[in-house]
Amino acid sequence: MNKSIDQVHRVVHLPVGLLEGLRRNRDATGQTNAQVVGEAVSGQLPKVVEALKAVGLDRLTGKRQPVRLPFSAEAGTLEALKQASDSLGIPAIQLLCLCLLRSVEQPRKPKTKRGGRRRKQASTRGKS
């Protein structure tokens, strides 16, 4: 059987530590790279998909529309998104969309009207 028909190669930029782990795993098990990748995807992808659905990534699909949003320099909003993106390897726009999605899906507490002034209760100490 011709392997070139069964396999498609893609160039993927992996973190160095992950690449080293992949090589160690491959060498320890005597498998090919294709077998290691196939087992990782078949064994882990369902768990990864469920975890991403749990944080709402599946609800960020559909038609997109450009919108101009304000970002506070004082609050460091863009910097926080950039740092999170760098640490997770997920695009900042995806993180922003997840933050916005989770904030609009949280039930809001209804505002309650304040009653009139409340009187302080008289102290009963020292009274017999």
C-alpha positions in Angstrom: 0.0 0.0 0.0 1.3 3.4 -0.9 1.6 5.6 2.2 1.5 8.8 0.3 -2.1 8.2 -0.7 -3.1 7.5 3.0 -1.3 10.4 4.5 -1.5 14.2 4.1 1.3 16.2 5.6 0.9 19.7 7.2 3.5 22.0 8.7 2.4 22.8 12.3 4.3 25.1 14.6 4.5 23.3 17.9 5.9 24.5 21.2 9.3 23.0 21.7 8.3 21.3 24.9 5.4 19.6 23.2 7.5 18.5 20.3 10.1 17.0 22.6 7.2 15.1 24.4 5.8 13.9 21.1 9.2 12.5 20.2 9.7 10.8 23.5 6.3 9.3 23.3 6.9 8.1 19.8 10.3 6.6 20.6 9.1 4.9 23.8 6.1 3.2 22.1 7.9 2.5 18.8 5.1 4.2 16.8 5.2 6.4 13.8 4.4 10.1 14.0 1.1 9.3 12.2 0.1 6.8 14.8 1.0 9.1 17.7 -1.0 11.9 16.1 -3.9 9.6 15.2 -4.1 8.2 18.8 -3.9 11.7 20.3 -6.7 13.1 18.2 -9.0 10.1 18.6 -8.3 9.8 22.3 -8.3 13.5 23.3 -10.3 15.5 20.8 -13.7 14.5 22.2 -12.6 15.7 25.7 -11.1 18.9 24.3 -14.3 19.7 22.4 -16.4 19.1 25.5 -14.2 21.4 27.5 -14.3 24.2 24.9 -18.1 23.8 24.7 -18.3 24.2 28.4 -16.7 27.6 28.2 -19.0 28.6 25.3 -16.7 28.3 22.3 -19.4 26.5 20.3 -21.7 29.5 20.6 -19.3 31.8 18.8 -20.3 30.5 15.3 -22.4 32.1 12.7 -22.3 35.3 10.7 -20.1 38.0 12.0 -20.6 41.7 11.9 -17.9 44.4 12.5 -18.5 46.6 15.5 -16.4 49.4 17.0 -15.8 48.7 20.7 -14.1 50.9 23.3 -11.2 49.5 25.2 -9.9 51.2 28.4 -6.2 51.9 28.4 -6.4 52.6 32.1 -8.0 49.3 32.8 -5.5 47.6 30.6 -8.2 45.7 28.7 -6.2 45.2 25.4 -3.0 44.3 27.4 -4.9 41.7 29.4 -6.3 40.1 26.3 -2.9 40.1 24.7 -1.2 38.5 27.7 -4.0 35.9 28.0 -3.7 35.2 24.2 0.1 34.8 24.5 -0.2 32.4 27.5 -2.9 30.2 26.0 -2.1 30.4 22.3 -5.7 31.4 21.6 -6.4 34.5 19.5 -7.3 37.5 21.6 -10.5 38.1 19.6 -11.7 34.6 20.6 -11.0 35.4 24.3 -12.8 38.7 24.0 -15.8 37.0 22.4 -15.9 34.4 25.2 -15.7 37.1 27.8 -18.5 39.0 26.2 -20.6 35.9 25.7 -20.2 34.8 29.4 -21.0 38.3 30.6 -24.3 38.6 28.6 -25.4 35.1 29.5 -25.0 35.6 33.3 -28.4 36.3 34.8 -28.6 39.9 36.0 -29.8 40.7 39.4 -32.9 42.8 39.2 -32.5 46.3 40.6 -34.5 46.7 43.8 -36.1 50.0 44.8 -34.9 51.3 48.0 -37.6 52.0 50.5 -37.7 55.1 52.6 -35.3 55.8 55.3 -35.0 53.1 57.8 -35.1 53.9 61.4 -32.5 52.6 63.8 -34.0 50.2 66.3 -33.8 51.5 69.8 -31.3 49.7 71.9 -32.6 47.5 74.6 -29.4 47.3 76.5 -29.4 48.5 80.0 -33.2 48.5 80.2 -34.9 46.2 82.7 
